[in-house]
Amino acid sequence: MNPRLEGYTAAVLEAPGADAAALADDLAAVERAVLSNGALRSALTDTAVPGAGRRAVIEDLLADRVAPDARRIVGFAAEAVPAPEVPSAIGWTAQRARLVAESRGSGESPLGHSQARERVGGFAAAQFEGLDVRALEEVEDELFRFARVVESTPELRAVLTDPELPAAARRGVVRSLLSGRALEATVRLVEFTVVGGRARDLVGTLDWLVERTAQARGWRVARVRSAGDVDGEEREQLVSSLSRLAGQPVELQVTQDPALLAGVLLEIGDLQVDATAIGRLRALREHLSPANWHRPASGATEGDAPRQGAGRGPGHQSEGAG
């Protein structure tokens, strides 16, 4: 099943007050309606219709017909998976809700690096829907700080990534550390990252979530490594330039690295801009590598230019010579 849909469905089913049995009934009813109604099935499986359009169609149709949480899940499924797979995806969500209702859930299955992150991202998408900009900003800060704690505390990292420790116990460790100290949304995100992400990528996934949280409030995170301090005016210039580049507001995360000698290294999305002295030195070293360095021939003086026709052999005459 689509990892993003897995995470999103888990978030809705695990939310406080969620009625998994009622959700399972509603989702199963939607699946039956899609399979029995040719026009609706065609609309949801039409590859020419973008995901957002499919979501709008089904959410409009289900308004006041099913519970809001069922409508959310079906709408997300219609957008997240390829069009031909929408009916089976809705059926999968109904089965998943039924398993949770009957306490027969087997936890999150192991996934590869990128798919595990996408599953966590689906969970985050559901979490972000109920948060305003101020709350999203707080979640972003809390995730960033917790990632640094995990990164710098090997004992904690070992506990949270121990596959022999039951998922409930690892969730309990997170809740004991963050409950009352962070927003409930942050606690739930970290809990799911611990059990739904890849253990070896825990810190990386938390940092990835920081960026996703920033994007959710219309920002992009720009990581800036600077040889020296970046003052207020320089920050404003960087924010202005990077915002124009990204097409949306940009938030800076600045760290100092004297090893860069001078300048800054910028990372925003897939773009990296190296304006550091050490970067220029590396580029110069590559330019002057043995493959690109041509020593003057024996007897030649610096500045000698090759003559036209050089190397064509003795006695060669130019065209037109008699």
Rosetta blueprint (number, residue, H / E / L):
1 M L
2 N L
3 P H
4 R H
5 L H
6 E H
7 G H
8 Y H
9 T H
10 A H
11 A H
12 V H
13 L H
14 E H
15 A L
16 P L
17 G L
18 A L
19 D L
20 A H
21 A H
22 A H
23 L H
24 A H
25 D H
26 D H
27 L H
28 A H
29 A H
30 V H
31 E H
32 R H
33 A H
34 V H
35 L H
36 S H
37 N L
38 G H
39 A H
40 L H
41 R H
42 S H
43 A H
44 L H
45 T H
46 D L
47 T L
48 A L
49 V L
50 P L
51 G H
52 A H
53 G H
54 R H
55 R H
56 A H
57 V H
58 I H
59 E H
60 D H
61 L H
62 L H
63 A L
64 D L
65 R L
66 V L
67 A L
68 P H
69 D H
70 A H
71 R H
72 R H
73 I H
74 V H
75 G H
76 F H
77 A H
78 A H
79 E H
80 A H
81 V L
82 P L
83 A H
84 P H
85 E H
86 V H
87 P H
88 S H
89 A H
90 I H
91 G H
92 W H
93 T H
94 A H
95 Q H
96 R H
97 A H
98 R H
99 L H
100 V H
101 A H
102 E L
103 S L
104 R L
105 G L
106 S L
107 G L
108 E L
109 S L
110 P L
111 L L
112 G L
113 H H
114 S H
115 Q H
116 A H
117 R H
118 E H
119 R H
120 V H
121 G H
122 G H
123 F H
124 A H
125 A H
126 A H
127 Q H
128 F H
129 E L
130 G L
131 L L
132 D L
133 V H
134 R H
135 A H
136 L H
137 E H
138 E H
139 V H
140 E H
141 D H
142 E H
143 L H
144 F H
145 R H
146 F H
147 A H
148 R H
149 V H
150 V H
151 E H
152 S H
153 T L
154 P H
155 E H
156 L H
157 R H
158 A H
159 V H
160 L H
161 T L
162 D L
163 P L
164 E L
165 L L
166 P L
167 A H
168 A H
169 A H
170 R H
171 R H
172 G H
173 V H
174 V H
175 R H
176 S H
177 L H
178 L H
179 S E
180 G L
181 R L
182 A E
183 L L
184 E H
185 A H
186 T H
187 V H
188 R H
189 L H
190 V H
191 E H
192 F H
193 T H
194 V H
195 V H
196 G H
197 G L
198 R L
199 A H
200 R H
201 D H
202 L H
203 V H
204 G H
205 T H
206 L H
207 D H
208 W H
209 L H
210 V H
211 E H
212 R H
213 T H
214 A H
215 Q H
216 A H
217 R L
218 G L
219 W L
220 R E
221 V E
222 A E
223 R E
224 V E
225 R E
226 S E
227 A L
228 G L
229 D L
230 V L
231 D L
232 G H
233 E H
234 E H
235 R H
236 E H
237 Q H
238 L H
239 V H
240 S H
241 S H
242 L H
243 S H
244 R H
245 L H
246 A H
247 G L
248 Q L
249 P L
250 V E
251 E E
252 L E
253 Q E
254 V E
255 T E
256 Q E
257 D L
258 P H
259 A H
260 L H
261 L L
262 A L
263 G E
264 V E
265 L E
266 L E
267 E E
268 I E
269 G L
270 D L
271 L E
272 Q E
273 V E
274 D E
275 A E
276 T E
277 A H
278 I H
279 G H
280 R H
281 L H
282 R H
283 A H
284 L H
285 R H
286 E H
287 H H
288 L L
289 S L
290 P L
291 A L
292 N L
293 W L
294 H L
295 R L
296 P L
297 A L
298 S L
299 G L
300 A L
301 T L
302 E L
303 G L
304 D L
305 A L
306 P L
307 R L
308 Q L
309 G L
310 A L
311 G L
312 R L
313 G L
314 P L
315 G L
316 H L
317 Q L
318 S L
319 E L
320 G L
321 A L
322 G L
